[in-house]
């Protein structure tokens, strides 16, 4: 009886350890592994085993910036069972990493959180960080931007309730021109929306550098920013990279001065 009381406060209780098969993935790939549960000093009833894939994003409110947690996946691995003292159970899992999962560039964290739901006790937990690499279609765009003379300056996940999707944020890739567009653009911002393994929506915010008095007015009233959408399909994976570069270049050069695409599949600021 005394051991059970200790287990309820976490002393001599069950432990959990998640072991990922691969800790480096691209959005859409299968996340696989095993959850190892080891019994403590007394028998315990495990109500549920759950896996969460989580990340973080920034949210500004008035003059304050806060960091909030976003639950990308909630996966119930097992229902109630009894775990005997020192007993070990190994439960495999496999589920796709959501297309909305941000890339872990810079300091962006993505992690798997595992927990046991134990009645009347402290739930043991385990956290495992994963690397999320660019999907091949995203990699095409990133390389094309670099070849057009843009340097990646900053990557942030920011709150954006207007973006159509299953998460309350977008991951923004901010590029600074160091080549042919230097002196013409302040920056180029890119947001990816992976629709499937075969189709990527690329939302561009093209900030034209203001020129002359009229340009000054545009800059002052934030009227010189353009928004555009281009789609990159899997066909481009077997085409020269210059094809993707040409699409981006023609979009950047396109007029009018401000273009917004505001539909169900749009990106709005």
C-alpha positions as CSV (number, residue, x, y, z in Angstrom):
1,X,0.0,0.0,0.0
2,X,2.9,2.4,0.9
3,X,4.5,1.7,-2.5
4,X,1.2,2.6,-4.3
5,X,1.1,5.9,-2.4
6,X,4.7,6.7,-3.4
7,X,3.8,5.8,-7.0
8,X,1.0,8.4,-7.0
9,X,3.5,11.1,-6.3
10,X,6.0,9.9,-8.9
11,X,8.4,7.9,-6.6
12,X,8.9,4.4,-7.9
13,X,6.3,5.0,-10.6
14,X,6.1,3.8,-14.2
15,X,8.4,5.4,-16.8
16,X,8.0,6.1,-20.5
17,X,10.6,6.4,-23.2
18,X,9.8,7.1,-26.8
19,X,12.3,5.9,-29.4
20,X,11.9,7.3,-32.9
21,X,13.0,5.2,-35.8
22,X,14.1,8.4,-37.7
23,X,14.4,11.8,-36.1
24,X,14.8,13.7,-39.3
25,X,11.8,14.0,-41.7
26,X,10.0,16.2,-44.2
27,X,6.4,17.2,-43.9
28,X,4.1,14.4,-45.0
29,X,6.6,11.6,-44.1
30,X,5.6,8.9,-41.7
31,X,6.8,9.4,-38.1
32,X,7.5,5.9,-36.7
33,X,8.9,4.4,-33.5
34,X,8.2,2.6,-30.3
35,X,7.0,3.7,-26.9
36,X,8.7,1.7,-24.1
37,X,6.8,1.7,-20.8
38,X,8.4,0.2,-17.7
39,X,6.5,-0.5,-14.5
40,X,7.5,0.9,-11.2
41,X,7.5,-0.5,-7.7
42,X,3.8,-1.4,-7.7
43,X,1.1,-2.3,-10.2
44,X,-0.6,0.7,-11.9
45,X,-3.5,1.2,-14.2
46,X,-2.6,3.1,-17.4
47,X,-5.7,4.8,-18.8
48,X,-4.2,6.1,-22.0
49,X,-0.9,6.5,-23.8
50,X,-0.8,9.7,-25.9
51,X,1.6,11.2,-28.4
52,X,1.6,14.9,-29.3
53,X,3.6,16.6,-32.0
54,X,4.0,20.2,-31.0
55,X,5.7,23.4,-32.0
56,X,5.7,27.1,-31.0
57,X,4.8,30.4,-32.7
58,X,5.0,34.1,-31.8
59,X,1.9,36.2,-31.2
60,X,1.9,40.0,-30.8
61,X,-0.6,41.7,-28.6
62,X,-0.3,45.5,-28.3
63,X,3.4,45.9,-27.5
64,X,4.0,42.5,-26.1
65,X,5.2,39.4,-27.9
66,X,4.4,36.0,-26.4
67,X,5.3,32.5,-27.4
68,X,2.5,30.0,-27.7
69,X,2.4,26.3,-28.2
70,X,0.6,24.7,-31.1
71,X,-0.6,21.0,-31.1
72,X,-0.1,19.7,-34.6
73,X,-1.0,16.0,-33.8
74,X,-2.8,14.3,-30.9
75,X,-2.4,10.5,-31.3
76,X,-3.9,8.0,-28.8
77,X,-1.6,5.0,-28.8
78,X,-3.4,2.7,-26.4
79,X,-6.4,2.4,-24.2
80,X,-6.5,1.3,-20.5
81,X,-4.3,-1.6,-19.4
82,X,-2.7,-2.8,-16.2
83,X,1.1,-2.5,-15.8
84,X,2.7,-4.9,-13.3
85,X,5.8,-4.0,-11.2
86,X,9.0,-3.9,-13.4
87,X,6.9,-5.1,-16.4
88,X,8.0,-3.7,-19.8
89,X,5.6,-3.0,-22.7
90,X,6.7,-1.9,-26.1
91,X,4.0,-0.3,-28.3
92,X,4.9,0.7,-31.9
93,X,3.4,3.7,-33.6
94,X,3.2,5.2,-37.1
95,X,1.5,8.3,-38.4
96,X,2.2,11.0,-40.9
97,X,3.8,14.3,-40.0
98,X,1.3,17.0,-40.9
99,X,1.9,19.0,-44.0
100,X,1.6,22.1,-41.8
101,X,4.6,21.1,-39.7
102,X,7.1,24.0,-39.8
103,X,10.7,23.5,-40.8
104,X,13.2,23.5,-37.9
105,X,15.4,26.1,-39.4
106,X,16.9,28.6,-37.0
107,X,15.6,28.1,-33.5
108,X,12.1,26.7,-34.5
109,X,11.4,23.7,-32.2
110,X,9.3,20.7,-33.2
111,X,9.0,17.8,-30.8
112,X,7.1,14.7,-29.9
113,X,5.7,14.6,-26.4
114,X,4.6,11.3,-24.9
115,X,2.7,10.8,-21.7
116,X,1.0,8.1,-19.7
117,X,-2.4,8.9,-18.3
118,X,-2.4,7.3,-14.8
119,X,-5.4,7.8,-12.5
120,X,-4.6,9.5,-9.1
121,X,-0.9,9.8,-10.0
122,X,1.6,12.1,-11.6
123,X,1.7,11.3,-15.4
124,X,5.2,10.4,-16.6
125,X,6.2,12.2,-19.8
126,X,8.9,12.1,-22.4
127,X,9.9,14.7,-25.0
128,X,11.9,14.0,-28.1
129,X,12.9,16.8,-30.6
130,X,12.8,16.1,-34.3
131,X,14.4,17.8,-37.3
132,X,12.0,18.8,-40.0
133,X,13.7,19.4,-43.4
134,X,12.3,21.1,-46.5
135,X,10.0,19.0,-48.6
136,X,11.6,18.5,-52.1
137,X,9.2,21.1,-53.6
138,X,10.1,23.6,-50.9
139,X,13.8,22.9,-51.5
140,X,13.3,23.9,-55.2
141,X,11.9,27.3,-54.2
142,X,14.5,27.9,-51.6
143,X,17.3,27.2,-54.1
144,X,15.6,29.2,-56.8
145,X,15.4,32.2,-54.5
146,X,19.1,31.9,-53.7
147,X,20.0,31.7,-57.4
148,X,17.9,34.9,-58.1
149,X,20.1,36.8,-55.6
150,X,18.2,36.5,-52.4
151,X,19.7,35.6,-49.1
152,X,17.7,34.0,-46.3
153,X,17.7,36.5,-43.4
154,X,15.1,35.2,-40.9
155,X,12.6,32.4,-40.4
156,X,9.8,32.9,-38.0
157,X,6.5,31.2,-37.1
158,X,4.0,34.0,-36.5
159,X,0.3,34.1,-35.5
160,X,-1.9,34.7,-38.6
161,X,-5.6,33.9,-38.2
162,X,-6.3,34.9,-41.8
163,X,-4.3,32.1,-43.4
164,X,-6.5,29.2,-44.4
165,X,-5.3,26.0,-42.7
166,X,-5.4,23.9,-39.6
167,X,-2.9,25.9,-37.6
168,X,-3.1,29.5,-36.3
169,X,0.3,30.5,-37.6
170,X,2.4,30.8,-40.7
171,X,6.1,30.2,-41.1
172,X,7.6,33.2,-42.9
173,X,10.9,33.0,-44.7
174,X,12.3,36.5,-45.1
175,X,14.9,37.0,-47.8
176,X,17.0,40.1,-48.4
177,X,18.2,40.9,-51.9
178,X,22.0,40.8,-52.5
179,X,21.9,40.4,-56.3
180,X,20.0,41.9,-59.2
181,X,17.1,43.1,-56.9
182,X,19.3,45.0,-54.5
183,X,18.1,48.6,-54.5
184,X,14.8,47.6,-56.0
185,X,13.3,45.5,-53.2
186,X,13.4,45.8,-49.5
187,X,12.7,42.1,-48.9
188,X,10.9,39.1,-50.2
189,X,8.8,37.0,-47.8
190,X,7.8,33.5,-48.7
191,X,5.2,31.3,-47.0
192,X,4.7,27.6,-48.0
193,X,1.5,25.7,-47.9
194,X,2.0,22.1,-48.9
195,X,-1.2,20.7,-50.3
196,X,0.1,17.2,-51.0
197,X,3.3,15.5,-51.9
198,X,2.7,16.7,-55.5
199,X,1.6,20.3,-55.0
200,X,3.0,23.3,-53.1
201,X,1.4,26.7,-52.8
202,X,3.9,29.4,-52.5
203,X,2.7,32.8,-51.2
204,X,5.0,35.7,-51.9
205,X,5.0,39.1,-50.3
206,X,7.0,41.3,-52.6
207,X,8.0,44.6,-50.9
208,X,9.0,47.1,-53.6
209,X,11.5,49.8,-52.6
210,X,9.8,53.1,-52.7
211,X,11.0,55.6,-55.3
212,X,10.4,59.3,-55.4
213,X,7.7,61.3,-53.6
214,X,4.9,59.0,-54.8
215,X,7.0,56.1,-53.6
216,X,7.4,57.8,-50.2
217,X,3.6,58.0,-49.9
218,X,3.3,54.3,-50.8
219,X,5.9,53.4,-48.2
220,X,4.3,55.5,-45.5
221,X,0.8,53.9,-46.1
222,X,2.2,50.4,-46.7
223,X,0.8,50.4,-50.2
224,X,3.9,49.2,-52.0
225,X,3.7,45.6,-50.9
226,X,2.5,43.0,-53.3
227,X,1.0,39.6,-52.6
228,X,1.0,36.8,-55.1
229,X,0.5,33.0,-55.2
230,X,2.4,30.6,-57.4
231,X,2.0,26.8,-57.5
232,X,4.8,24.3,-57.8
233,X,3.9,20.8,-58.8
234,X,6.0,17.6,-58.7
235,X,6.6,18.0,-62.4
236,X,9.2,20.6,-61.6
237,X,11.3,18.0,-59.7
238,X,12.3,16.6,-63.1
239,X,12.7,20.0,-64.8
240,X,15.7,22.4,-64.7
241,X,15.7,24.6,-61.7
242,X,15.7,27.6,-64.1
243,X,12.0,26.8,-64.7
244,X,11.2,27.6,-61.1
245,X,13.4,30.6,-61.1
246,X,11.6,32.0,-64.2
247,X,8.2,31.6,-62.4
248,X,9.4,33.5,-59.4
249,X,11.2,36.2,-61.5
250,X,8.1,36.9,-63.6
251,X,6.0,37.1,-60.4
252,X,8.3,39.6,-58.8
253,X,8.4,41.7,-62.0
254,X,4.7,41.6,-62.5
255,X,2.4,44.7,-62.0
256,X,0.2,46.3,-60.6
257,X,2.0,47.7,-57.7
258,X,-0.1,45.8,-55.2
259,X,-1.7,42.5,-55.8
260,X,-3.7,40.6,-53.2
261,X,-5.2,37.2,-53.6
262,X,-7.9,36.9,-51.0
263,X,-9.8,33.6,-51.4
264,X,-10.2,30.5,-49.3
265,X,-6.7,29.4,-50.3
266,X,-5.1,32.8,-49.8
267,X,-2.5,34.4,-47.7
268,X,-3.5,37.7,-46.2
269,X,-1.7,40.0,-43.8
